[in-house]
Amino acid sequence: MRRLVIALLLAAPLAQTVLAQTDNQLTPWTAGPPQGEWSAPWREANIPKLKNPERSLVAQEGRAVLRIEAAAAAGGLLHPLDLPGDRPWQLSWQWRTEQRLEQARFATREGDDYAARVYVLLDYPLASLAFLTRQKLRLARTFFDPDLPAATLSYVWDNRAAPDSHARSAYSETVEMRVLRGPQAPLGQWLEERRDLRADAIAAFGSAPRRILGVVFAADSDNTGERVESYFAAPQLQARP
C-alpha cells in the first residue's frame, strides 16, 4: 500500500490556485534573492514515514534553481494547480543531476528510485477508471486523503532504461512512468525538456484528464539507500495554441 499512494500523497492537500496573469501558470521559484525561500504556492511535498530530502534554492548562472539532495530519502517541491485538462498544456523545464543511482531498476519495487523526476497530478472521473482501480482509489481517499489524484504522469531520469521507455509503476497502475533521460545522459549538464501533457495523458490513460491538479519536482533514493544531488530550473506550464 505504501507505494500505491506515494505519488498521490505528494498532492495532499491541494489548494485551489488562481490562474496566473501571465502565460506561465507556474509561479517563479522565488520573488526574492536566489537563495531565498520559495514563493507560494510552492511547498514541500513529503512522503509519510520516509526520510525527507534536503531542498533549497541556490544561485546558478545568475538565476534561482531548485536543488534537491536525497540520501536514502524521497520527496520534492509541489506547485498545486486547478487547470482544465482538455487544453494542450506544454510543461517545460531544465534539469541536471550530479550522480547516477547505480542500484536503481526502472519500474521494479526494490529499485524504484530516480535521480530526478517530475510528477504531473491528474484528475479523472471515477467512472472512467477500471473497477479495481476505482476501488483502490476510493480506499486510498478514505484512509489517506480525499483529494488524492486519480492518475499521475511521472517523467524520470533513469540509470539504465533508454529514453522513451515507459511502464506502469510497480506499485500502482494509476502512475505512468516515462523515461526522458537514460544512462547516456551527461552528468552535471543542464538539459531541457518539453512535454505535451494532454498527448501524454491520452497515450497513458486513454483520454485527456478532467483537471490538472499539480506539478512536483522531486528526487528519491529511499529504496536503494544511495545519495543523489539534482537541480531543476525554468519550470513553465503554458497553453499551446
C-alpha positions as CSV (number, residue, x, y, z in Angstrom):
1,M,0.0,0.0,0.0
2,R,2.9,2.4,0.7
3,R,3.9,2.8,-3.0
4,L,0.3,2.7,-4.2
5,V,-0.1,6.2,-2.9
6,I,3.4,7.6,-2.9
7,A,3.0,9.8,-6.0
8,L,-0.6,10.6,-5.0
9,L,0.3,11.7,-1.4
10,L,2.6,14.3,-2.8
11,A,-0.5,16.3,-3.8
12,A,-2.1,16.5,-0.4
13,P,-3.6,18.9,0.4
14,L,-4.3,20.5,-2.9
15,A,-5.3,24.1,-2.6
16,Q,-7.4,25.9,-5.3
17,T,-5.0,28.2,-7.2
18,V,-5.9,31.3,-9.1
19,L,-4.6,31.3,-12.6
20,A,-1.6,33.5,-13.1
21,Q,-2.0,36.6,-15.2
22,T,1.0,35.6,-17.3
23,D,1.2,32.8,-19.9
24,N,3.2,30.7,-17.4
25,Q,0.9,29.0,-14.9
26,L,3.8,28.2,-12.6
27,T,4.9,30.9,-10.2
28,P,8.7,31.6,-10.2
29,W,10.6,29.7,-7.5
30,T,11.1,32.9,-5.6
31,A,10.3,36.6,-5.7
32,G,13.4,37.4,-3.6
33,P,17.1,36.6,-3.9
34,P,18.1,33.3,-5.4
35,Q,18.9,31.8,-2.0
36,G,15.6,32.9,-0.5
37,E,12.5,31.0,0.4
38,W,10.3,29.7,-2.4
39,S,7.2,31.7,-3.2
40,A,3.7,30.5,-2.6
41,P,2.0,28.3,-3.7
42,W,5.2,26.2,-4.0
43,R,5.6,24.0,-0.9
44,E,7.4,20.9,0.2
45,A,6.0,17.5,-0.9
46,N,6.9,14.9,1.7
47,I,6.1,11.2,1.9
48,P,4.9,9.9,5.3
49,K,7.3,7.5,7.0
50,L,10.1,8.3,4.6
51,K,13.2,10.5,5.2
52,N,12.8,13.9,3.6
53,P,15.4,15.1,1.1
54,E,17.2,18.4,1.5
55,R,15.6,21.1,-0.6
56,S,16.9,24.6,-1.2
57,L,17.0,27.4,-3.7
58,V,20.5,28.2,-4.9
59,A,22.1,30.6,-7.4
60,Q,23.5,29.2,-10.6
61,E,24.3,31.2,-13.7
62,G,22.6,34.2,-12.2
63,R,19.2,32.6,-11.6
64,A,17.4,30.7,-8.8
65,V,17.3,27.0,-9.2
66,L,15.9,24.2,-7.1
67,R,18.5,21.9,-5.5
68,I,17.4,18.5,-4.1
69,E,19.8,16.2,-2.3
70,A,18.3,12.8,-1.4
71,A,20.3,10.4,0.8
72,A,18.1,7.4,1.3
73,A,15.3,9.9,1.1
74,A,12.4,10.9,-1.2
75,G,10.3,14.0,-1.8
76,G,10.1,17.2,-3.7
77,L,8.5,20.6,-4.2
78,L,4.9,20.9,-5.2
79,H,3.0,23.6,-7.2
80,P,-0.8,23.0,-6.8
81,L,-2.9,23.8,-9.8
82,D,-6.5,23.6,-11.0
83,L,-6.5,23.7,-14.8
84,P,-8.7,22.2,-17.4
85,G,-7.1,19.0,-18.6
86,D,-8.5,19.1,-22.2
87,R,-6.3,22.0,-23.2
88,P,-2.9,21.4,-24.9
89,W,-0.7,22.3,-22.0
90,Q,3.0,22.2,-22.5
91,L,5.2,21.6,-19.5
92,S,8.9,22.6,-19.9
93,W,11.8,22.7,-17.5
94,Q,15.6,22.2,-17.3
95,W,17.3,19.7,-15.0
96,R,20.7,18.2,-14.2
97,T,22.0,15.5,-11.9
98,E,25.4,15.0,-10.5
99,Q,25.3,11.2,-9.9
100,R,23.6,8.1,-11.1
101,L,21.8,5.7,-8.8
102,E,23.7,2.6,-9.6
103,Q,21.4,0.2,-7.9
104,A,18.1,1.6,-9.2
105,R,15.9,-0.6,-11.5
106,F,13.2,1.0,-13.6
107,A,9.6,0.0,-12.7
108,T,10.6,-2.5,-10.1
109,R,9.6,-2.4,-6.4
110,E,13.1,-2.9,-5.0
111,G,14.8,-0.4,-7.3
112,D,12.1,2.2,-7.7
113,D,14.5,5.2,-7.3
114,Y,15.3,8.0,-9.7
115,A,17.9,10.7,-9.6
116,A,15.3,13.2,-10.8
117,R,11.7,13.0,-11.6
118,V,8.7,15.2,-12.4
119,Y,5.2,14.3,-11.4
120,V,2.1,15.7,-13.1
121,L,-1.1,15.1,-11.0
122,L,-4.3,14.4,-12.9
123,D,-8.0,14.2,-12.2
124,Y,-10.3,11.7,-14.0
125,P,-13.9,10.9,-13.3
126,L,-14.1,7.7,-11.2
127,A,-16.5,6.2,-13.8
128,S,-13.7,6.3,-16.4
129,L,-11.4,4.1,-14.3
130,A,-11.3,0.3,-14.3
131,F,-13.3,-1.2,-11.5
132,L,-10.3,-2.5,-9.5
133,T,-8.5,0.9,-9.9
134,R,-11.7,2.7,-8.8
135,Q,-12.0,0.6,-5.7
136,K,-8.3,1.1,-4.7
137,L,-8.6,4.9,-5.2
138,R,-11.8,5.0,-3.1
139,L,-9.9,3.2,-0.3
140,A,-6.9,5.5,-0.6
141,R,-9.1,8.5,-0.5
142,T,-11.0,7.2,2.5
143,F,-7.9,6.3,4.6
144,F,-5.3,8.8,3.4
145,D,-6.7,11.9,1.8
146,P,-10.0,12.7,-0.1
147,D,-8.1,14.9,-2.7
148,L,-5.8,12.2,-4.0
149,P,-5.5,12.5,-7.8
150,A,-6.9,9.7,-10.0
151,A,-3.7,9.4,-12.1
152,T,-0.2,10.6,-12.3
153,L,2.4,11.1,-15.1
154,S,5.9,10.5,-13.8
155,Y,8.8,11.7,-16.0
156,V,12.1,10.2,-14.8
157,W,15.9,10.4,-15.2
158,D,16.9,6.7,-15.1
159,N,20.2,5.0,-14.8
160,R,19.5,2.0,-17.1
161,A,16.4,2.3,-19.2
162,A,16.6,4.1,-22.6
163,P,14.7,7.3,-23.2
164,D,11.0,6.8,-24.3
165,S,10.8,3.6,-22.2
166,H,7.5,3.6,-20.3
167,A,5.7,1.4,-17.9
168,R,3.2,1.5,-15.1
169,S,4.6,1.9,-11.6
170,A,5.4,-1.4,-9.9
171,Y,3.3,-0.1,-7.0
172,S,0.3,1.5,-8.8
173,E,-1.5,1.1,-12.1
174,T,-2.5,4.8,-11.9
175,V,1.0,6.0,-12.2
176,E,2.5,6.0,-15.7
177,M,6.3,6.4,-15.8
178,R,8.2,7.6,-18.8
179,V,12.0,7.8,-19.1
180,L,13.2,11.1,-20.6
181,R,16.9,10.7,-19.8
182,G,18.8,7.4,-19.6
183,P,22.3,6.1,-19.0
184,Q,23.8,8.1,-21.8
185,A,22.7,11.4,-20.5
186,P,25.6,13.6,-19.4
187,L,26.1,14.3,-15.7
188,G,26.5,17.8,-14.4
189,Q,25.0,19.4,-17.5
190,W,21.7,21.3,-17.9
191,L,19.2,19.5,-20.2
192,E,15.8,20.9,-21.3
193,E,12.5,19.0,-21.6
194,R,9.2,19.9,-23.2
195,R,6.1,17.7,-22.8
196,D,2.6,17.9,-24.3
197,L,0.6,16.9,-21.2
198,R,-2.6,16.2,-23.0
199,A,-1.0,14.0,-25.5
200,D,1.0,12.1,-22.9
201,A,-2.1,11.7,-20.7
202,I,-4.1,10.3,-23.6
203,A,-1.3,7.9,-24.5
204,A,-1.1,6.7,-20.9
205,F,-4.7,6.6,-19.8
206,G,-6.8,6.7,-23.0
207,S,-8.3,10.1,-22.6
208,A,-7.5,13.7,-21.6
209,P,-7.8,14.3,-17.8
210,R,-10.6,16.4,-16.4
211,R,-8.2,18.6,-14.5
212,I,-4.5,19.1,-13.9
213,L,-4.0,19.3,-10.2
214,G,-0.3,19.9,-9.7
215,V,3.3,19.5,-10.7
216,V,6.0,18.1,-8.4
217,F,9.8,18.3,-9.0
218,A,11.4,15.5,-7.0
219,A,14.2,13.0,-6.4
220,D,14.2,9.7,-4.5
221,S,16.7,7.2,-3.3
222,D,14.8,5.6,-0.4
223,N,14.8,2.1,-1.8
224,T,18.5,1.8,-2.8
225,G,19.8,3.9,0.1
226,E,22.1,5.9,-2.2
227,R,22.7,9.6,-2.4
228,V,21.9,11.8,-5.3
229,E,22.1,15.6,-6.0
230,S,19.9,17.1,-8.7
231,Y,18.8,20.5,-9.9
232,F,15.7,22.0,-11.6
233,A,15.3,25.3,-13.3
234,A,13.0,27.4,-15.5
235,P,9.7,25.5,-14.9
236,Q,7.0,26.7,-17.2
237,L,3.4,25.5,-18.0
238,Q,1.8,27.2,-20.9
239,A,-1.2,26.6,-23.1
240,R,-0.2,25.9,-26.7
241,P,-2.3,27.5,-29.5
